[in-house]
Each structure stands twice: as C-alpha cells, then as structure tokens.
Amino acid sequence: MADHPAVEVSDLTVSYGSTPVLTGVELTVPAGTGVCVTGENGIGKSTLLRCVSGLQRPDSGRIRVFGAAPGSSPEFWAAVVTTVEPPTWYPGLTTREHAELICRAHGQDPDEAGVDEALSRFGLTGHADAIPPSLSSGQKQRLTLALALLRPSSLLILDEPEHRLDPDGRAAVAEMLADFVATGGSLLMASHDDKFAVASGAELTTMESLVA
Amino acid sequence: MTVLVPLRPVRRWIHERQVSHRERGATLSNLYVAALLIAVLGAMTHRQLAKIFWPDRPDLGALPALALTLLGAGFLLMAMRAAGPVTLGRPAAYFLLTAPVSRRRLLLPSLRLAALAAASSAALIATAIAGHATPRDVAGPLIAGGALLGVGLLLIAVVAQRVRGWATVTDRLATSVAAAGLLLLIVDNLVVADPPAIDGWPSSSVLVAVVGSVAVLVGVGAASTVRGLALTPDDRVLEAAKTTGTIFDTAFGMEPSFITDMVARRYWTRRRLTSTRPPARLPVLTGQDFLVARRRLPRLLWLLAATPIPLLLTTAPAWVTGAALLLGAMIAGGTTTATVNTDAGNPVLLRLLGLSSRQALLQRLWIPGALAFGWSLIALVLMQVAGDLPAGPWFLLSVPVGVAGGVAAVRRARSGFVRNDLLPLDTPMGTVSTGPLVHAFAGPDALILGIPTLIAISQETPLTATTLLFQTALALIGARAYLAGTTDPERVELQA
C-alpha cells in the first residue's frame, strides 16, 4: 500500500447527459499527504470525489486508490472513509451507540478507541444519548466527522467537511485532520474555505489546474 | 385589533383556481371509476361479504360479541388518535393556519369528514357484530347505536388532541379496551364457548329509545366540541396535517414506506434513550439489533398479545390458521429490521463499518429469527393446549417457522421502495400496476420455506417426525441459500 500513491487519477472524463463536468482530469495524492480541491459550485469537485470513492462510474479515465481500482469490497472500505454521501442513521440507536458500533465493527474497544474524547472534541458530549436525527445540521456534520476520524483508515475523502460548522468547530476539525495527515494518513477533500484547507495540512489545488 | 378575514371567499377562490387546472369532467370520471370499482368488487365478493356482515342466522354468543365490540372500539379510537383527528391538508396548514381567519371555520370541514368516517366505520363494525350475534329485529337500532358510538369516540379523540392530559388517558383507555376485548375472546375460546343468544334482548322500541337518548348526548357533546374547536393547538394540527399528507402520499404513490418511516421517526423522537452496550459476545450488528428489540417493549407486548390469533382462527379453514402462524412469525421478526432497511436504502454506514454484505446479513438474521421463533412457539403451544392441533410435537415446528419468519422479515426490509417502472398488467377491470404487487409479496414470498407447516396444519392429522425433519431441513437450506444467493463476501452493499 505504501509503495503506491494514495490516489492516482488520469484522463478522467465525466458527463451528465450532454454536459461535460470533468474532462481529462489528472490528480495524484501521494500517500501520507493531503490535497484539497477548490473551485466554484458545479465545477465537478464532488463528482471527482465520488469517482475516486468508487461511488460513481466515470465515462473514461483511470483511477487507482493505493494502486488498485476503487471497489465496493470490505477491504476497500476498511482503508477508505468518505463523506461524499449524506449519512443515514440506524433507528433506535443513540449518538454514542453509533460511535461504539463503528469501533466494535473495526475490532476496537470503544473505551480504548476514545469514543468519549471524540464526542467531547466535537462538542457532542451533551448529545451522547440523543438520536442523530434529532441533532441540528451542524451537529450531524460534527458526528459524521467524528465517526470518520474515530475508526482506523488510510485515506479520508471528505466533501466540504467545514460545511455547517461554526468557526470554533472548523478550527478543531482542521487540527484533527492535520494530525491525521501528520501521523501518515492521506487526505483528499473538496472545500470552499482556503484557510480551513491549509490548517488541515492539505495542499491547495484548483479544479482548473487538474485538467491536463 | 386583528380583523378576521372571511374564510369562505378565500376557500372559494382556491377551489376555483384548482378546478380551472383540472381536466373537464375529471371529477365525474373519478367518481365513475370509483363507483364501477365498488360495483365490480361487490359483485365478485358479495357472498363472502354476506358471510362476514350478515350470515343466515346469528352464530355468535354474547361474550364474543362484547369482545369484538371492545376490540372494534379500541382500534377505532387508536386510529382516530393516530390520524389527528382534527386535521388540514398540507397547503391549508401552511397558508391558512397562519392567516387571520376563523380557526373554527377552518377546522370544521375536517371534523365533519372525520365524523362521517367514524360513523361509517363504526356502523360497519356494528353491522357485522349485530349480524352475527343479535336477532334481526333489533339489529337496526344497534347499528344506529354503533354509528353514534363511533361519533362519540371521535369527540373523545378531538378533546384528547386538544388537551395533553386527556391524550395519555385516552391512549391508555383505547389500548386497555382493545386488550380487554382480545382477552375476552381468548377466554371464550378456551373456557366458556358462549352459545348464540337469540332470546333475552330488549324490544326494538326500548332500544330505539336508548339510541335516541345516546343521540341527544352525542349531539350535545358535538356542539360543545365544535364550540371549543378553535382551541386546538397549532402544533397538534400541524402534526395531524403531516400525517394526513403522508397518508395521501402513500395512497397516490402506492408507497407504504412513507407511513412506516413517519411512524418510526415519531416513535424514536418521543423516546428518551440512555446509551448502553449490547452483550460483548454477540456479533456487532446482532448486538445492535438486540438493543433495538429491548427498546421496542410496547411492540413486543403487542406481539405477545397477538400470539392467540392463530388459536382464534381455528374456526376458519385450517390453512388460514397456518398462514396466520407464518405471517405472525414474519411480523414478529420485523421488530428490528428497520436497521436492515436503513442499510439497504443507503449503505453509507455499512461502508463506514467495513463489513461485507454476507457478514452483515448473517448478523442481522439472528434477532429476527429469534423473535419469530419465540412468537410461533407461544402460538403453537396455545393451540396445542386448547386442543386445536392433532397429536404430535407441534411446538418443535417453531424452530423452522422462526427461521422462515426471520428470513421473510429481513427480505421484506431489503425490498426498499415500490418500483413503478415495471410493466403494468392489462386486466378486464383495467390496468393494474405490478410494482406495488411485487413489493407487497417481497418478504411474504419467503414464507414458502414454511409450506410444510402450512400443509401439516391444513391436513389436521398428527404431526410426523418426517414432516418435522423435512420442514426443518427446508427452512435451514432455504435460509442458507438466501444468504449465499443474495450477498457477496466481496461486496458491501445490501440491496436485495
């Protein structure tokens, strides 16, 4: 896994009907680094992330994640975490139980994995017994990121992680992402907030610059 | 000081605009189709309907008649509480509830409609009970009395909607009345076996006088309720409007998941949960289902109360009892399958968990299977204790029935939305959409794994070891095949 870049995209083309969204996109995210794609609405950032996550089939082009084609296998999803799709929540489970479930599914002890710390860092301690649908949109975004960072992974693919967060929340999330990259994790994200992206330890790149 | 805007011209204006967008004669055409459908269905089922509502002679004792009355009243009150009953259409809730118009005039049409529906439903129930349990000459006043009772229950539901204290009392009363009815039915079936009572009824004129008095009481209650209608709080009207809108969405879109999602969302929103950990020895998703099952105690109690249903159906053809046993097992298994439904609809969490679809489904089958097993075990033991089953270890069939019920419940949860892209069928009665039909059978079709049980109960002969063995083998092999055929160890997604 370490021999390959985390993400390699070459000559990627995606169209919606007759409207081309991505044409000849090239992107490399070396393992252990972060890249943040910026650009205006509708330029194709989310489409690019969806293709890299294997959740959307491109018209043409080549995508490799740690040297292999993105897939829907358990091995792929054990290494990759993405927030490009809105989450759904299990009925009847609390916020804390969702976090513990993620830990247990990855063979972690919830206490040792730091569920309490994660909820605390994301300002969710007071909502540990709430069901996620009852949280505000910003709190749901915090929970999504908390779950993404709680479990072990090698690559984070995040679509506008700063979205709906207040300034303090943005700063805290940026710090955690920077820690993730500093400890060998790879990060590919799309954002409209350059300051947030830089604080996350990601190298900024525009969608226009990705076109060969 | 706020000046009230007259509501009638506003409603007339809305109606005129809506009519102008409709095709000419569309309403008449809809009425014609509805009348034709009722006529055709009536012609096809009039014999069965006569058996249900008006048999040749009374065949029910006073005790079961009372039990059915209590059951009908309890469920009618629950249905009215669930629907509102004072409600508005979603557009009216948005535009008119916040307008300076008479609140009473705004809500009155829905109350009138609810009264009509309550009276009609109660009259139908009363007709069936009177047809089965009373001499013909007193049936008329009893049916009228039933309709009035329905309106009376509606008035209670309206007050319960307005006053929070009444709401709790009314809901508990409705549950207790229905539970008492069910209990009386079981007692009658197991112990009393009350014969039909033709004699001892008051004369028709006495009953007419009683019904007249009830009518006066209901009329006074209705007047008082209408006077206080404007006091119905906005949040209750809005909630009822959402319910009504969802029911219409379900009816027009032929998509039952709209209602089930709404009911589940409201149930969990009302609950106050405390985070807890499932037993560590259970697989992770099984443990999660275990927690959900523990938190659905009211549903488990209702399921427990429903275990005598196959026993109560023993007077019907034997295959009906067998089918009720299998369907009951599937419904019991469905207590925790909302989690499967979540994963099948959007596999985001499964991707985060990193489990394969095979691991996930295997772990998700245990609790539904256990619940289906428990339900069918109690139902079979009750039937055997009552002497309604021939000799043999019938209770052992609960193992394969549990497996079949669990598989059926999980398959139902994985079926997702109704597919409206399937080709329609042309029939002599018109075009039939196949999507809702296919969706309705997704889940119950897996009960084919319980066919040997159905046949064994239908034959009304002692249960043999061969049948037991064959049924067990079929259920286990079927469950294994379902797991292997619809999942993949290399895939995360759980769609059917």
Interface residues (C-beta under 8 A of the other chain):
Chain A: G71 S72 S73 P74 W77 A78 V81 T82 E85 P86 P87 T88 W89 Y90 P91 G92 L93 T94 T95 R96 E97 H98 E100 L101 I102 R104 A105 H106 P110 A128 D129 A130 I131 P133 S134 L147 A148 R151
Chain B: A264 R265 W268 T269 R271 R272 L273 T274 S275 T276 R277 V284 L285 G287 Q288 L291 V292 R295 R296 A338 T339 T342 G345 N346 V348 L349 L350 R351 L352 L353 G354 L355 S356 Q359 P489 E490 R491 V492 E493
